[in-house]
Amino acid sequence: MTYVSRGGLKLEHALKEFKLDVKGKVALDIGASTGGFTDCLLQHGASRVYTVDVGYGVLAWKLRQDPRVKVSERTNARYLTLNDLGLMISDIRLATIDVSFISLSKVLPAVYNLLADKAEVVALIKPQFEARREQVPRGGVVRSEEVRSETIERVKAQAEAIGFRAKGLTQSPIEGAKGNVEYLIWLEK
């Protein structure tokens, strides 16, 4: 399958690796950007996708016009509520997260509160945004296995402290734009 961005291939890998079936599910895509994750979700049968991004006008036109896509732009996921999505009660069964320049620890609490019980999350762990400042070398590419491992464990611990249960982890088949190794973590509420 082809997607509007490389992100779709990353999510497709996670869906296969974790054996996740999105058919008929309502999903939330945090950090939607161009919409690679959203496109992947729709092509795998999601019934609706709420997209959220701090940017404006970035989501691919084909997704913007799709009636199954509800677009929220100029929206900081840290403060997102059901009301912002036009919902009274959550029917969101799956959330995907691909954020930059912010730690997942800042976004996961809000996401937790937006999900239906037993909902699942696939989040992209980007070590350069999870590591401590002194652990990220000039140029932003984290090559240290030790630092990458530490960031994964930190994200997992933070997610579990919120109430999520970590169910799986896989390395992304595609590196980040600058060459960073990235990981996808599977969580359940």
Biotite code that builds the C-alpha atoms (Angstrom):
import biotite.structure as struc

atoms = struc.array([
    struc.Atom([0.000, 0.000, 0.000], chain_id="A", res_id=1, res_name="MET", atom_name="CA", element="C"),
    struc.Atom([1.064, 3.560, -0.543], chain_id="A", res_id=2, res_name="THR", atom_name="CA", element="C"),
    struc.Atom([0.358, 6.374, 1.877], chain_id="A", res_id=3, res_name="TYR", atom_name="CA", element="C"),
    struc.Atom([0.529, 10.163, 1.805], chain_id="A", res_id=4, res_name="VAL", atom_name="CA", element="C"),
    struc.Atom([3.758, 10.016, 3.842], chain_id="A", res_id=5, res_name="SER", atom_name="CA", element="C"),
    struc.Atom([6.373, 7.597, 5.207], chain_id="A", res_id=6, res_name="ARG", atom_name="CA", element="C"),
    struc.Atom([4.527, 7.572, 8.510], chain_id="A", res_id=7, res_name="GLY", atom_name="CA", element="C"),
    struc.Atom([1.964, 5.213, 7.009], chain_id="A", res_id=8, res_name="GLY", atom_name="CA", element="C"),
    struc.Atom([4.644, 2.561, 6.503], chain_id="A", res_id=9, res_name="LEU", atom_name="CA", element="C"),
    struc.Atom([5.750, 2.901, 10.128], chain_id="A", res_id=10, res_name="LYS", atom_name="CA", element="C"),
    struc.Atom([2.209, 2.406, 11.412], chain_id="A", res_id=11, res_name="LEU", atom_name="CA", element="C"),
    struc.Atom([1.513, -0.422, 8.959], chain_id="A", res_id=12, res_name="GLU", atom_name="CA", element="C"),
    struc.Atom([4.549, -2.237, 10.385], chain_id="A", res_id=13, res_name="HIS", atom_name="CA", element="C"),
    struc.Atom([3.182, -1.831, 13.936], chain_id="A", res_id=14, res_name="ALA", atom_name="CA", element="C"),
    struc.Atom([-0.312, -3.016, 12.955], chain_id="A", res_id=15, res_name="LEU", atom_name="CA", element="C"),
    struc.Atom([1.184, -6.183, 11.463], chain_id="A", res_id=16, res_name="LYS", atom_name="CA", element="C"),
    struc.Atom([3.713, -6.722, 14.251], chain_id="A", res_id=17, res_name="GLU", atom_name="CA", element="C"),
    struc.Atom([1.127, -6.285, 17.030], chain_id="A", res_id=18, res_name="PHE", atom_name="CA", element="C"),
    struc.Atom([-1.664, -7.994, 15.032], chain_id="A", res_id=19, res_name="LYS", atom_name="CA", element="C"),
    struc.Atom([-3.965, -5.009, 15.516], chain_id="A", res_id=20, res_name="LEU", atom_name="CA", element="C"),
    struc.Atom([-7.244, -4.949, 13.605], chain_id="A", res_id=21, res_name="ASP", atom_name="CA", element="C"),
    struc.Atom([-8.518, -1.403, 13.086], chain_id="A", res_id=22, res_name="VAL", atom_name="CA", element="C"),
    struc.Atom([-11.485, -2.396, 10.923], chain_id="A", res_id=23, res_name="LYS", atom_name="CA", element="C"),
    struc.Atom([-14.581, -0.479, 12.023], chain_id="A", res_id=24, res_name="GLY", atom_name="CA", element="C"),
    struc.Atom([-12.776, 1.345, 14.841], chain_id="A", res_id=25, res_name="LYS", atom_name="CA", element="C"),
    struc.Atom([-12.879, 5.034, 15.652], chain_id="A", res_id=26, res_name="VAL", atom_name="CA", element="C"),
    struc.Atom([-9.318, 6.324, 15.915], chain_id="A", res_id=27, res_name="ALA", atom_name="CA", element="C"),
    struc.Atom([-7.469, 9.412, 17.095], chain_id="A", res_id=28, res_name="LEU", atom_name="CA", element="C"),
    struc.Atom([-4.275, 10.499, 15.315], chain_id="A", res_id=29, res_name="ASP", atom_name="CA", element="C"),
    struc.Atom([-2.179, 12.848, 17.456], chain_id="A", res_id=30, res_name="ILE", atom_name="CA", element="C"),
    struc.Atom([0.491, 14.716, 15.500], chain_id="A", res_id=31, res_name="GLY", atom_name="CA", element="C"),
    struc.Atom([-1.232, 13.949, 12.214], chain_id="A", res_id=32, res_name="ALA", atom_name="CA", element="C"),
    struc.Atom([0.927, 16.277, 10.095], chain_id="A", res_id=33, res_name="SER", atom_name="CA", element="C"),
    struc.Atom([0.564, 15.175, 6.431], chain_id="A", res_id=34, res_name="THR", atom_name="CA", element="C"),
    struc.Atom([-1.542, 12.223, 7.520], chain_id="A", res_id=35, res_name="GLY", atom_name="CA", element="C"),
    struc.Atom([0.525, 9.078, 6.985], chain_id="A", res_id=36, res_name="GLY", atom_name="CA", element="C"),
    struc.Atom([-0.901, 7.389, 10.086], chain_id="A", res_id=37, res_name="PHE", atom_name="CA", element="C"),
    struc.Atom([-4.433, 8.587, 9.242], chain_id="A", res_id=38, res_name="THR", atom_name="CA", element="C"),
    struc.Atom([-4.130, 7.280, 5.683], chain_id="A", res_id=39, res_name="ASP", atom_name="CA", element="C"),
    struc.Atom([-2.899, 3.911, 6.981], chain_id="A", res_id=40, res_name="CYS", atom_name="CA", element="C"),
    struc.Atom([-5.772, 3.690, 9.480], chain_id="A", res_id=41, res_name="LEU", atom_name="CA", element="C"),
    struc.Atom([-8.363, 4.427, 6.786], chain_id="A", res_id=42, res_name="LEU", atom_name="CA", element="C"),
    struc.Atom([-6.831, 1.982, 4.305], chain_id="A", res_id=43, res_name="GLN", atom_name="CA", element="C"),
    struc.Atom([-6.971, -0.687, 7.016], chain_id="A", res_id=44, res_name="HIS", atom_name="CA", element="C"),
    struc.Atom([-10.667, -0.053, 7.654], chain_id="A", res_id=45, res_name="GLY", atom_name="CA", element="C"),
    struc.Atom([-10.992, 2.526, 10.445], chain_id="A", res_id=46, res_name="ALA", atom_name="CA", element="C"),
    struc.Atom([-14.523, 3.945, 10.398], chain_id="A", res_id=47, res_name="SER", atom_name="CA", element="C"),
    struc.Atom([-13.482, 7.445, 11.511], chain_id="A", res_id=48, res_name="ARG", atom_name="CA", element="C"),
    struc.Atom([-10.245, 9.226, 12.373], chain_id="A", res_id=49, res_name="VAL", atom_name="CA", element="C"),
    struc.Atom([-9.957, 12.372, 14.463], chain_id="A", res_id=50, res_name="TYR", atom_name="CA", element="C"),
    struc.Atom([-6.743, 14.118, 13.407], chain_id="A", res_id=51, res_name="THR", atom_name="CA", element="C"),
    struc.Atom([-5.006, 16.548, 15.740], chain_id="A", res_id=52, res_name="VAL", atom_name="CA", element="C"),
    struc.Atom([-1.992, 18.712, 14.961], chain_id="A", res_id=53, res_name="ASP", atom_name="CA", element="C"),
    struc.Atom([-0.543, 22.015, 16.147], chain_id="A", res_id=54, res_name="VAL", atom_name="CA", element="C"),
    struc.Atom([0.155, 22.925, 12.533], chain_id="A", res_id=55, res_name="GLY", atom_name="CA", element="C"),
    struc.Atom([-2.283, 24.307, 9.983], chain_id="A", res_id=56, res_name="TYR", atom_name="CA", element="C"),
    struc.Atom([-2.890, 23.289, 6.381], chain_id="A", res_id=57, res_name="GLY", atom_name="CA", element="C"),
    struc.Atom([-0.463, 20.355, 6.503], chain_id="A", res_id=58, res_name="VAL", atom_name="CA", element="C"),
    struc.Atom([-2.914, 17.428, 6.235], chain_id="A", res_id=59, res_name="LEU", atom_name="CA", element="C"),
    struc.Atom([-3.035, 15.968, 2.713], chain_id="A", res_id=60, res_name="ALA", atom_name="CA", element="C"),
    struc.Atom([-5.953, 17.200, 0.630], chain_id="A", res_id=61, res_name="TRP", atom_name="CA", element="C"),
    struc.Atom([-7.310, 13.697, -0.054], chain_id="A", res_id=62, res_name="LYS", atom_name="CA", element="C"),
    struc.Atom([-7.628, 13.119, 3.714], chain_id="A", res_id=63, res_name="LEU", atom_name="CA", element="C"),
    struc.Atom([-9.008, 16.580, 4.413], chain_id="A", res_id=64, res_name="ARG", atom_name="CA", element="C"),
    struc.Atom([-11.843, 15.857, 1.975], chain_id="A", res_id=65, res_name="GLN", atom_name="CA", element="C"),
    struc.Atom([-12.586, 12.364, 3.298], chain_id="A", res_id=66, res_name="ASP", atom_name="CA", element="C"),
    struc.Atom([-15.863, 12.394, 5.291], chain_id="A", res_id=67, res_name="PRO", atom_name="CA", element="C"),
    struc.Atom([-14.398, 9.828, 7.722], chain_id="A", res_id=68, res_name="ARG", atom_name="CA", element="C"),
    struc.Atom([-11.740, 12.348, 8.806], chain_id="A", res_id=69, res_name="VAL", atom_name="CA", element="C"),
    struc.Atom([-12.459, 15.005, 11.443], chain_id="A", res_id=70, res_name="LYS", atom_name="CA", element="C"),
    struc.Atom([-9.697, 17.629, 11.358], chain_id="A", res_id=71, res_name="VAL", atom_name="CA", element="C"),
    struc.Atom([-8.472, 19.613, 14.387], chain_id="A", res_id=72, res_name="SER", atom_name="CA", element="C"),
    struc.Atom([-5.659, 21.997, 13.485], chain_id="A", res_id=73, res_name="GLU", atom_name="CA", element="C"),
    struc.Atom([-3.789, 24.546, 15.600], chain_id="A", res_id=74, res_name="ARG", atom_name="CA", element="C"),
    struc.Atom([-4.583, 22.222, 18.498], chain_id="A", res_id=75, res_name="THR", atom_name="CA", element="C"),
    struc.Atom([-2.132, 21.270, 21.233], chain_id="A", res_id=76, res_name="ASN", atom_name="CA", element="C"),
    struc.Atom([-2.813, 17.659, 22.223], chain_id="A", res_id=77, res_name="ALA", atom_name="CA", element="C"),
    struc.Atom([-1.599, 18.333, 25.773], chain_id="A", res_id=78, res_name="ARG", atom_name="CA", element="C"),
    struc.Atom([-4.829, 20.191, 26.484], chain_id="A", res_id=79, res_name="TYR", atom_name="CA", element="C"),
    struc.Atom([-7.212, 18.240, 24.234], chain_id="A", res_id=80, res_name="LEU", atom_name="CA", element="C"),
    struc.Atom([-10.650, 17.334, 25.604], chain_id="A", res_id=81, res_name="THR", atom_name="CA", element="C"),
    struc.Atom([-13.566, 15.288, 24.286], chain_id="A", res_id=82, res_name="LEU", atom_name="CA", element="C"),
    struc.Atom([-15.440, 18.565, 23.859], chain_id="A", res_id=83, res_name="ASN", atom_name="CA", element="C"),
    struc.Atom([-12.698, 19.796, 21.489], chain_id="A", res_id=84, res_name="ASP", atom_name="CA", element="C"),
    struc.Atom([-13.454, 16.762, 19.318], chain_id="A", res_id=85, res_name="LEU", atom_name="CA", element="C"),
    struc.Atom([-17.207, 17.365, 19.489], chain_id="A", res_id=86, res_name="GLY", atom_name="CA", element="C"),
    struc.Atom([-17.767, 14.328, 21.696], chain_id="A", res_id=87, res_name="LEU", atom_name="CA", element="C"),
    struc.Atom([-19.685, 13.853, 24.932], chain_id="A", res_id=88, res_name="MET", atom_name="CA", element="C"),
    struc.Atom([-18.654, 10.219, 25.453], chain_id="A", res_id=89, res_name="ILE", atom_name="CA", element="C"),
    struc.Atom([-15.590, 8.622, 23.930], chain_id="A", res_id=90, res_name="SER", atom_name="CA", element="C"),
    struc.Atom([-15.946, 5.974, 21.251], chain_id="A", res_id=91, res_name="ASP", atom_name="CA", element="C"),
    struc.Atom([-12.235, 6.172, 20.436], chain_id="A", res_id=92, res_name="ILE", atom_name="CA", element="C"),
    struc.Atom([-10.841, 2.622, 20.411], chain_id="A", res_id=93, res_name="ARG", atom_name="CA", element="C"),
    struc.Atom([-7.369, 3.372, 19.038], chain_id="A", res_id=94, res_name="LEU", atom_name="CA", element="C"),
    struc.Atom([-4.978, 6.310, 19.229], chain_id="A", res_id=95, res_name="ALA", atom_name="CA", element="C"),
    struc.Atom([-1.817, 6.797, 17.232], chain_id="A", res_id=96, res_name="THR", atom_name="CA", element="C"),
    struc.Atom([0.818, 9.309, 18.270], chain_id="A", res_id=97, res_name="ILE", atom_name="CA", element="C"),
    struc.Atom([3.668, 10.761, 16.218], chain_id="A", res_id=98, res_name="ASP", atom_name="CA", element="C"),
    struc.Atom([4.841, 13.989, 17.828], chain_id="A", res_id=99, res_name="VAL", atom_name="CA", element="C"),
    struc.Atom([8.061, 15.976, 17.508], chain_id="A", res_id=100, res_name="SER", atom_name="CA", element="C"),
    struc.Atom([9.813, 18.493, 19.757], chain_id="A", res_id=101, res_name="PHE", atom_name="CA", element="C"),
    struc.Atom([7.787, 17.254, 22.730], chain_id="A", res_id=102, res_name="ILE", atom_name="CA", element="C"),
    struc.Atom([8.016, 14.186, 24.940], chain_id="A", res_id=103, res_name="SER", atom_name="CA", element="C"),
    struc.Atom([5.279, 11.563, 24.847], chain_id="A", res_id=104, res_name="LEU", atom_name="CA", element="C"),
    struc.Atom([5.039, 12.069, 28.629], chain_id="A", res_id=105, res_name="SER", atom_name="CA", element="C"),
    struc.Atom([3.430, 15.460, 27.952], chain_id="A", res_id=106, res_name="LYS", atom_name="CA", element="C"),
    struc.Atom([0.802, 14.013, 25.578], chain_id="A", res_id=107, res_name="VAL", atom_name="CA", element="C"),
    struc.Atom([-0.090, 10.608, 27.034], chain_id="A", res_id=108, res_name="LEU", atom_name="CA", element="C"),
    struc.Atom([-2.113, 11.900, 30.047], chain_id="A", res_id=109, res_name="PRO", atom_name="CA", element="C"),
    struc.Atom([-4.523, 13.813, 27.789], chain_id="A", res_id=110, res_name="ALA", atom_name="CA", element="C"),
    struc.Atom([-4.766, 10.877, 25.371], chain_id="A", res_id=111, res_name="VAL", atom_name="CA", element="C"),
    struc.Atom([-5.570, 8.508, 28.244], chain_id="A", res_id=112, res_name="TYR", atom_name="CA", element="C"),
    struc.Atom([-8.544, 10.687, 29.204], chain_id="A", res_id=113, res_name="ASN", atom_name="CA", element="C"),
    struc.Atom([-9.867, 10.729, 25.624], chain_id="A", res_id=114, res_name="LEU", atom_name="CA", element="C"),
    struc.Atom([-10.000, 6.972, 25.135], chain_id="A", res_id=115, res_name="LEU", atom_name="CA", element="C"),
    struc.Atom([-12.768, 4.462, 25.697], chain_id="A", res_id=116, res_name="ALA", atom_name="CA", element="C"),
    struc.Atom([-12.017, 1.640, 28.147], chain_id="A", res_id=117, res_name="ASP", atom_name="CA", element="C"),
    struc.Atom([-9.701, -1.054, 26.755], chain_id="A", res_id=118, res_name="LYS", atom_name="CA", element="C"),
    struc.Atom([-8.670, 1.269, 23.916], chain_id="A", res_id=119, res_name="ALA", atom_name="CA", element="C"),
    struc.Atom([-5.208, 0.827, 22.461], chain_id="A", res_id=120, res_name="GLU", atom_name="CA", element="C"),
    struc.Atom([-2.400, 3.216, 21.561], chain_id="A", res_id=121, res_name="VAL", atom_name="CA", element="C"),
    struc.Atom([0.441, 2.933, 19.089], chain_id="A", res_id=122, res_name="VAL", atom_name="CA", element="C"),
    struc.Atom([2.979, 5.667, 19.802], chain_id="A", res_id=123, res_name="ALA", atom_name="CA", element="C"),
    struc.Atom([6.176, 6.447, 17.940], chain_id="A", res_id=124, res_name="LEU", atom_name="CA", element="C"),
    struc.Atom([9.094, 6.813, 20.348], chain_id="A", res_id=125, res_name="ILE", atom_name="CA", element="C"),
    struc.Atom([11.648, 9.295, 19.014], chain_id="A", res_id=126, res_name="LYS", atom_name="CA", element="C"),
    struc.Atom([14.710, 9.081, 21.286], chain_id="A", res_id=127, res_name="PRO", atom_name="CA", element="C"),
    struc.Atom([15.947, 12.562, 20.346], chain_id="A", res_id=128, res_name="GLN", atom_name="CA", element="C"),
    struc.Atom([12.806, 14.046, 21.959], chain_id="A", res_id=129, res_name="PHE", atom_name="CA", element="C"),
    struc.Atom([12.685, 11.648, 24.924], chain_id="A", res_id=130, res_name="GLU", atom_name="CA", element="C"),
    struc.Atom([16.337, 11.705, 26.005], chain_id="A", res_id=131, res_name="ALA", atom_name="CA", element="C"),
    struc.Atom([17.713, 14.273, 28.415], chain_id="A", res_id=132, res_name="ARG", atom_name="CA", element="C"),
    struc.Atom([19.284, 17.272, 26.685], chain_id="A", res_id=133, res_name="ARG", atom_name="CA", element="C"),
    struc.Atom([22.836, 16.191, 27.584], chain_id="A", res_id=134, res_name="GLU", atom_name="CA", element="C"),
    struc.Atom([22.193, 12.765, 25.994], chain_id="A", res_id=135, res_name="GLN", atom_name="CA", element="C"),
    struc.Atom([21.414, 14.183, 22.552], chain_id="A", res_id=136, res_name="VAL", atom_name="CA", element="C"),
    struc.Atom([24.566, 14.955, 20.554], chain_id="A", res_id=137, res_name="PRO", atom_name="CA", element="C"),
    struc.Atom([25.004, 17.942, 18.270], chain_id="A", res_id=138, res_name="ARG", atom_name="CA", element="C"),
    struc.Atom([22.993, 17.238, 15.111], chain_id="A", res_id=139, res_name="GLY", atom_name="CA", element="C"),
    struc.Atom([20.245, 15.475, 17.083], chain_id="A", res_id=140, res_name="GLY", atom_name="CA", element="C"),
    struc.Atom([20.934, 11.854, 16.092], chain_id="A", res_id=141, res_name="VAL", atom_name="CA", element="C"),
    struc.Atom([20.963, 9.510, 19.100], chain_id="A", res_id=142, res_name="VAL", atom_name="CA", element="C"),
    struc.Atom([23.344, 6.682, 18.193], chain_id="A", res_id=143, res_name="ARG", atom_name="CA", element="C"),
    struc.Atom([23.879, 5.294, 21.690], chain_id="A", res_id=144, res_name="SER", atom_name="CA", element="C"),
    struc.Atom([22.026, 2.002, 22.223], chain_id="A", res_id=145, res_name="GLU", atom_name="CA", element="C"),
    struc.Atom([22.131, 2.703, 25.949], chain_id="A", res_id=146, res_name="GLU", atom_name="CA", element="C"),
    struc.Atom([20.413, 6.082, 25.590], chain_id="A", res_id=147, res_name="VAL", atom_name="CA", element="C"),
    struc.Atom([17.810, 4.665, 23.201], chain_id="A", res_id=148, res_name="ARG", atom_name="CA", element="C"),
    struc.Atom([17.083, 1.806, 25.598], chain_id="A", res_id=149, res_name="SER", atom_name="CA", element="C"),
    struc.Atom([16.815, 4.231, 28.506], chain_id="A", res_id=150, res_name="GLU", atom_name="CA", element="C"),
    struc.Atom([14.318, 6.417, 26.616], chain_id="A", res_id=151, res_name="THR", atom_name="CA", element="C"),
    struc.Atom([12.161, 3.389, 25.785], chain_id="A", res_id=152, res_name="ILE", atom_name="CA", element="C"),
    struc.Atom([12.093, 2.307, 29.430], chain_id="A", res_id=153, res_name="GLU", atom_name="CA", element="C"),
    struc.Atom([11.299, 5.859, 30.551], chain_id="A", res_id=154, res_name="ARG", atom_name="CA", element="C"),
    struc.Atom([8.355, 6.158, 28.129], chain_id="A", res_id=155, res_name="VAL", atom_name="CA", element="C"),
    struc.Atom([7.071, 2.745, 29.204], chain_id="A", res_id=156, res_name="LYS", atom_name="CA", element="C"),
    struc.Atom([7.300, 3.657, 32.910], chain_id="A", res_id=157, res_name="ALA", atom_name="CA", element="C"),
    struc.Atom([5.578, 7.009, 32.349], chain_id="A", res_id=158, res_name="GLN", atom_name="CA", element="C"),
    struc.Atom([2.769, 5.349, 30.382], chain_id="A", res_id=159, res_name="ALA", atom_name="CA", element="C"),
    struc.Atom([2.260, 2.727, 33.081], chain_id="A", res_id=160, res_name="GLU", atom_name="CA", element="C"),
    struc.Atom([2.223, 5.414, 35.801], chain_id="A", res_id=161, res_name="ALA", atom_name="CA", element="C"),
    struc.Atom([-0.700, 7.055, 33.970], chain_id="A", res_id=162, res_name="ILE", atom_name="CA", element="C"),
    struc.Atom([-2.609, 3.754, 33.849], chain_id="A", res_id=163, res_name="GLY", atom_name="CA", element="C"),
    struc.Atom([-1.644, 2.260, 30.496], chain_id="A", res_id=164, res_name="PHE", atom_name="CA", element="C"),
    struc.Atom([-0.373, -1.297, 30.159], chain_id="A", res_id=165, res_name="ARG", atom_name="CA", element="C"),
    struc.Atom([2.563, -1.805, 27.790], chain_id="A", res_id=166, res_name="ALA", atom_name="CA", element="C"),
    struc.Atom([1.799, -4.700, 25.434], chain_id="A", res_id=167, res_name="LYS", atom_name="CA", element="C"),
    struc.Atom([4.564, -4.568, 22.857], chain_id="A", res_id=168, res_name="GLY", atom_name="CA", element="C"),
    struc.Atom([7.472, -2.758, 21.258], chain_id="A", res_id=169, res_name="LEU", atom_name="CA", element="C"),
    struc.Atom([8.973, -2.875, 17.782], chain_id="A", res_id=170, res_name="THR", atom_name="CA", element="C"),
    struc.Atom([11.643, -0.943, 15.959], chain_id="A", res_id=171, res_name="GLN", atom_name="CA", element="C"),
    struc.Atom([10.358, 1.199, 13.121], chain_id="A", res_id=172, res_name="SER", atom_name="CA", element="C"),
    struc.Atom([11.334, -0.182, 9.708], chain_id="A", res_id=173, res_name="PRO", atom_name="CA", element="C"),
    struc.Atom([12.179, 3.374, 8.639], chain_id="A", res_id=174, res_name="ILE", atom_name="CA", element="C"),
    struc.Atom([14.530, 5.773, 10.386], chain_id="A", res_id=175, res_name="GLU", atom_name="CA", element="C"),
    struc.Atom([13.489, 9.318, 11.205], chain_id="A", res_id=176, res_name="GLY", atom_name="CA", element="C"),
    struc.Atom([14.291, 12.107, 8.747], chain_id="A", res_id=177, res_name="ALA", atom_name="CA", element="C"),
    struc.Atom([17.785, 12.750, 10.194], chain_id="A", res_id=178, res_name="LYS", atom_name="CA", element="C"),
    struc.Atom([18.584, 9.062, 10.638], chain_id="A", res_id=179, res_name="GLY", atom_name="CA", element="C"),
    struc.Atom([17.330, 8.458, 14.175], chain_id="A", res_id=180, res_name="ASN", atom_name="CA", element="C"),
    struc.Atom([16.258, 4.922, 15.038], chain_id="A", res_id=181, res_name="VAL", atom_name="CA", element="C"),
    struc.Atom([12.614, 5.071, 16.171], chain_id="A", res_id=182, res_name="GLU", atom_name="CA", element="C"),
    struc.Atom([10.364, 2.612, 17.977], chain_id="A", res_id=183, res_name="TYR", atom_name="CA", element="C"),
    struc.Atom([6.641, 1.930, 18.154], chain_id="A", res_id=184, res_name="LEU", atom_name="CA", element="C"),
    struc.Atom([5.141, 1.074, 21.519], chain_id="A", res_id=185, res_name="ILE", atom_name="CA", element="C"),
    struc.Atom([1.760, -0.618, 21.931], chain_id="A", res_id=186, res_name="TRP", atom_name="CA", element="C"),
    struc.Atom([-0.255, 0.380, 24.984], chain_id="A", res_id=187, res_name="LEU", atom_name="CA", element="C"),
    struc.Atom([-3.684, -0.523, 26.325], chain_id="A", res_id=188, res_name="GLU", atom_name="CA", element="C"),
    struc.Atom([-5.885, 1.562, 28.600], chain_id="A", res_id=189, res_name="LYS", atom_name="CA", element="C"),
])
